[in-house]
Structures are given as C-alpha cells and as structure tokens.
Amino acid sequence: MNIEFPEALQIEVTNRCNFYCQFCIRRVWNAKPLDMDLNLYKKIAKTNFQKLNRVILYGLGEPFINPNILEMIKIAREYLPEYGQIIISTNGSMLNPKLADKIIKEIGVDSISFSIDTFDEAKLSHIREWSEPRIIMKNFQHISKIKSNAKRIFKLGIEVVIMKDNFKDLPYIIRKSAENNIDYIIVSHVVPYTKEVFARSVYLTLSKPSFDIIKPTLNYGWDLINDAFQELFSKAYGINTVLKSAEIIKQLWERAEKIGYWLNLPLLFYSKDKIEIINQVEEIFHKSKDIAYEYQIDLKLPNLYPNAKERECPYIKKKTMVIRSDGLVVPCLEFMYSHTLYINEHLKNIQEIPFGDVKKEDVENIWKKSVYTNFREVRQNMATNIPWCGDCPYSTLGCFYSRTNEIDCYVNEPGCSECVYSVNLAQCNI
C-alpha cells in the first residue's frame, strides 16, 4: 500500500449553509460555524496541490457561502498540475450566472454537481428548507447552456438524495437532466441521523444473501423468535415439546454459515413495512437505468441492500484526505464532526476522528502517521477486518459496541461497522 501521499484533498471551505434540509447533519451536531481561513488554504495549496490528481472543494457546508471561494478556485487552478481536477458540489442557490461564467469560462473547473432531489419545486422547497427552487433552477439552467462553450472540458452533474418522499421522481429527473446537458447523476440514500429520517429511508441494512435466506420467516413474524425461546426454555426443564420454531431458526443459521453470513431476524421483523416500498424502488431503479442508457447519462445508483462481503471505504479506495474548515484532518465525511446516527433500530453516537491539524503539521506527515496508516490498512479488506452490524442480531438488540464508533467487536478503533457509505447505500462525489 502506497503511504507516501494522497491522490486527492477534499477541503471543506466552509461548514456553514444557507439551507436547513430535513435530513441534514446540522440538525444533530454542535459544530462551530466557520469558513476556512484563506491564508491557511493558500498554505495547503502551495505545499501540496502540485502532487494531487484532484481537489474537492466542499464538505458539510455550501461552498459558495465562503466569500473567498472564487479566489480559492483560482488558487487551485494555479497550483494543481495540468491534469489536476477541481470538483465542486453545491446546493446551487448562490452559483449565479456571473459567478458561474467566471469559474467555468475564465478559471476552468472540471466538475460541478447540483444537489437537486426533485424537479418538483414545491417538494424541493419542503425537503430542502429555506431554499428557493426557482433560483436554483435558473442557476442550473444557465450553467447547462454555457457548458458547451467552456474553455476546457467540464462535467455537470446532479446529486439526488432519495427517500419515501421523492424516489418516484427519479425517472423524470433523468429525462429533465437530459434536456440540460447533464453528464452524470449520483443517487444516494438518505443518511439517517435521526429515527424520524430513518423512517423515511428506502433501504435495508441486511445483507442481500442473509435477507434472501430469512425472508420466508416474515410469515411467522416475532412469533418465530418467541416460540423458539419458549421451546428451548421448556426443553431445559425437561418438558417434551416439538421444537419446530427453534429447529427452523437453526436450519436458517446453518444455511447462512455455509456461505459466511450472519442472520438478524429482529431487524427483518422491524423492517417488514419497508420491504414492499423497496420492491417499488427497485422497479424505479430499473426504469431509471433504461432512461439513463437512452440519453447516455452516467447514472450512479446506490444499493438497496448491502453485502457484508463487498464493502469498501470510498475515501481509502480513492486515496482521499479530508480537511475540515478549521484545519483538522479527518478520514471521511462521516467522521468529520460528532453527531448521532439512527441505524439498525438503535441510536448511535458518532465521535469525530481527527488525525492531525494542517495549521501545525504538513499534509504528508499527517498522511504517514501510524494511526492514520493503520486506519487505512485495516479498511483495505473491510469484509475480513471489520464486522457488519446489519447482519448481527445483537446490534438491533442493544449491543454495547453499537452505541458509538469508538470501538467495534473486532477491537478496531474507531469502528466502521455500520458505515452506509462502505456498502454503497450512501454515495459522495469525490
């Protein structure tokens, strides 16, 4: 594993935002609002950008809120190698035509994605509170018009967060995008920071092979588990019973173990109401793929179910370091700030995981730190080295290790055992 230097820096130029989206992390954190200092950004650029493939200028805020964002883009273009890419993700509210002309025609960004969860303006304003959809659409359409005349090739994309509220809008989003010169669409499930948001999600965290094995038990429901306990309890006291439920569960576990999976029956029964909706989402995904193929749009869809054996950290796969607006270095967006997460029917406290501070240390030295290097090495093979709590009944029933990300049951510190990014349920543009 090459530990010399990252391929990309994701720099959070601000953690402030002018929206208050219903599913946003800022509803559950206590982070201090902060723009990155321009002098600190210049220091990072002068020292490191020439070694990079990509600079990603967004984090958990709206990048165009930073009053120095135009200067930051210019600096990135100046210090990146000729092949180096500048990637920006925006809610679109502040990227007005004048600013868009400057960053596309004069400076030359390589990729801009707009967060547009639906083209239904009433629905969009509801999901993304404090937004003005007409302004977003005006800015979006302006960029789509000037795209073909840009100084250098640049890609325009849309990022869509899907929930029960808007998943049926996806085919129309793709058709509408085709009218606006779109290159790619990244679809992500909502990251459930609260129980209320989790209730609006349209995916399961059970591995698909595990789900397929235990799906028939939905006909029994919780009675299967209750009867199994009663049967085993009776047997312990010498009472003769026909161990039907216990035997069913035993046979299911034997099937799962043969292919290397665990079974989480409690989570299946809790998720009964979601399964029908997921079937609808699957149909929408198939339809969306056909439309995207027709218009030659690069459509990146998330999974509907994870697979414990097919996990990978996108930040490690793409050798990307994240720098917070205050200069702290963290491994990913999920570990950027402390917050809550509701997953597998329990609330989890995620603690921020800083590995260094670029105000005091060099990027290269932080990247090579043993604690950061070990973090990346362990996650090179997540299926072997890190458990997946979605398939474990203990996580749903209150396991100690599922309360925080500080440690997992394999004794990894920190733990990534419930990371929805690692199983491609959530996606990020890096």
ChimeraX attribute file (.defattr): number of C-alpha atoms within 10 A of each C-alpha:
attribute: neighborCount
match mode: 1-to-1
recipient: residues
	/A:1	7
	/A:2	8
	/A:3	14
	/A:4	10
	/A:5	18
	/A:6	22
	/A:7	16
	/A:8	24
	/A:9	23
	/A:10	23
	/A:11	22
	/A:12	26
	/A:13	32
	/A:14	26
	/A:15	23
	/A:16	22
	/A:17	17
	/A:18	15
	/A:19	18
	/A:20	15
	/A:21	18
	/A:22	14
	/A:23	22
	/A:24	18
	/A:25	21
	/A:26	20
	/A:27	14
	/A:28	14
	/A:29	13
	/A:30	11
	/A:31	12
	/A:32	10
	/A:33	12
	/A:34	16
	/A:35	21
	/A:36	20
	/A:37	15
	/A:38	16
	/A:39	9
	/A:40	14
	/A:41	19
	/A:42	17
	/A:43	14
	/A:44	19
	/A:45	21
	/A:46	14
	/A:47	13
	/A:48	19
	/A:49	24
	/A:50	16
	/A:51	16
	/A:52	19
	/A:53	18
	/A:54	24
	/A:55	25
	/A:56	23
	/A:57	24
	/A:58	25
	/A:59	24
	/A:60	20
	/A:61	24
	/A:62	24
	/A:63	28
	/A:64	26
	/A:65	19
	/A:66	20
	/A:67	13
	/A:68	15
	/A:69	19
	/A:70	17
	/A:71	13
	/A:72	18
	/A:73	19
	/A:74	16
	/A:75	17
	/A:76	26
	/A:77	20
	/A:78	15
	/A:79	18
	/A:80	21
	/A:81	15
	/A:82	10
	/A:83	9
	/A:84	21
	/A:85	21
	/A:86	21
	/A:87	21
	/A:88	23
	/A:89	24
	/A:90	22
	/A:91	23
	/A:92	24
	/A:93	23
	/A:94	17
	/A:95	23
	/A:96	17
	/A:97	15
	/A:98	10
	/A:99	14
	/A:100	19
	/A:101	18
	/A:102	14
	/A:103	19
	/A:104	22
	/A:105	16
	/A:106	13
	/A:107	19
	/A:108	20
	/A:109	26
	/A:110	18
	/A:111	20
	/A:112	19
	/A:113	24
	/A:114	22
	/A:115	19
	/A:116	24
	/A:117	25
	/A:118	23
	/A:119	17
	/A:120	14
	/A:121	17
	/A:122	11
	/A:123	15
	/A:124	19
	/A:125	17
	/A:126	13
	/A:127	18
	/A:128	20
	/A:129	15
	/A:130	12
	/A:131	20
	/A:132	16
	/A:133	21
	/A:134	12
	/A:135	15
	/A:136	20
	/A:137	17
	/A:138	15
	/A:139	21
	/A:140	25
	/A:141	17
	/A:142	17
	/A:143	22
	/A:144	17
	/A:145	12
	/A:146	15
	/A:147	21
	/A:148	13
	/A:149	11
	/A:150	18
	/A:151	13
	/A:152	15
	/A:153	13
	/A:154	19
	/A:155	18
	/A:156	20
	/A:157	26
	/A:158	24
	/A:159	22
	/A:160	24
	/A:161	20
	/A:162	24
	/A:163	22
	/A:164	16
	/A:165	16
	/A:166	17
	/A:167	22
	/A:168	18
	/A:169	16
	/A:170	21
	/A:171	19
	/A:172	15
	/A:173	19
	/A:174	22
	/A:175	16
	/A:176	13
	/A:177	23
	/A:178	18
	/A:179	11
	/A:180	18
	/A:181	20
	/A:182	21
	/A:183	19
	/A:184	22
	/A:185	24
	/A:186	20
	/A:187	23
	/A:188	22
	/A:189	23
	/A:190	23
	/A:191	25
	/A:192	21
	/A:193	24
	/A:194	21
	/A:195	15
	/A:196	12
	/A:197	18
	/A:198	20
	/A:199	16
	/A:200	16
	/A:201	21
	/A:202	25
	/A:203	23
	/A:204	22
	/A:205	27
	/A:206	27
	/A:207	24
	/A:208	16
	/A:209	19
	/A:210	28
	/A:211	21
	/A:212	11
	/A:213	14
	/A:214	18
	/A:215	14
	/A:216	10
	/A:217	18
	/A:218	15
	/A:219	10
	/A:220	11
	/A:221	16
	/A:222	15
	/A:223	13
	/A:224	18
	/A:225	17
	/A:226	12
	/A:227	15
	/A:228	19
	/A:229	15
	/A:230	15
	/A:231	20
	/A:232	16
	/A:233	12
	/A:234	14
	/A:235	14
	/A:236	10
	/A:237	8
	/A:238	9
	/A:239	11
	/A:240	10
	/A:241	11
	/A:242	10
	/A:243	16
	/A:244	13
	/A:245	20
	/A:246	19
	/A:247	13
	/A:248	13
	/A:249	18
	/A:250	13
	/A:251	12
	/A:252	17
	/A:253	18
	/A:254	13
	/A:255	17
	/A:256	19
	/A:257	13
	/A:258	8
	/A:259	10
	/A:260	12
	/A:261	20
	/A:262	24
	/A:263	24
	/A:264	25
	/A:265	25
	/A:266	20
	/A:267	22
	/A:268	28
	/A:269	16
	/A:270	14
	/A:271	19
	/A:272	13
	/A:273	11
	/A:274	17
	/A:275	15
	/A:276	11
	/A:277	16
	/A:278	18
	/A:279	14
	/A:280	13
	/A:281	21
	/A:282	14
	/A:283	12
	/A:284	16
	/A:285	20
	/A:286	11
	/A:287	13
	/A:288	22
	/A:289	17
	/A:290	12
	/A:291	18
	/A:292	20
	/A:293	11
	/A:294	11
	/A:295	16
	/A:296	13
	/A:297	20
	/A:298	15
	/A:299	19
	/A:300	15
	/A:301	19
	/A:302	20
	/A:303	21
	/A:304	22
	/A:305	20
	/A:306	27
	/A:307	22
	/A:308	28
	/A:309	17
	/A:310	13
	/A:311	22
	/A:312	19
	/A:313	22
	/A:314	18
	/A:315	21
	/A:316	17
	/A:317	11
	/A:318	12
	/A:319	18
	/A:320	23
	/A:321	24
	/A:322	24
	/A:323	28
	/A:324	28
	/A:325	25
	/A:326	20
	/A:327	23
	/A:328	18
	/A:329	23
	/A:330	21
	/A:331	23
	/A:332	23
	/A:333	18
	/A:334	21
	/A:335	18
	/A:336	22
	/A:337	21
	/A:338	17
	/A:339	21
	/A:340	21
	/A:341	24
	/A:342	18
	/A:343	24
	/A:344	29
	/A:345	18
	/A:346	16
	/A:347	19
	/A:348	20
	/A:349	16
	/A:350	21
	/A:351	17
	/A:352	19
	/A:353	20
	/A:354	19
	/A:355	16
	/A:356	20
	/A:357	17
	/A:358	21
	/A:359	14
	/A:360	9
	/A:361	12
	/A:362	15
	/A:363	21
	/A:364	15
	/A:365	13
	/A:366	19
	/A:367	21
	/A:368	16
	/A:369	14
	/A:370	12
	/A:371	12
	/A:372	17
	/A:373	15
	/A:374	13
	/A:375	17
	/A:376	20
	/A:377	14
	/A:378	13
	/A:379	19
	/A:380	17
	/A:381	15
	/A:382	20
	/A:383	16
	/A:384	13
	/A:385	15
	/A:386	21
	/A:387	20
	/A:388	28
	/A:389	27
	/A:390	28
	/A:391	27
	/A:392	20
	/A:393	18
	/A:394	17
	/A:395	23
	/A:396	22
	/A:397	15
	/A:398	14
	/A:399	14
	/A:400	12
	/A:401	19
	/A:402	25
	/A:403	18
	/A:404	18
	/A:405	22
	/A:406	18
	/A:407	17
	/A:408	22
	/A:409	15
	/A:410	12
	/A:411	12
	/A:412	17
	/A:413	15
	/A:414	17
	/A:415	21
	/A:416	24
	/A:417	24
	/A:418	22
	/A:419	22
	/A:420	21
	/A:421	24
	/A:422	23
	/A:423	25
	/A:424	23
	/A:425	23
	/A:426	20
	/A:427	24
	/A:428	14
	/A:429	15
	/A:430	19
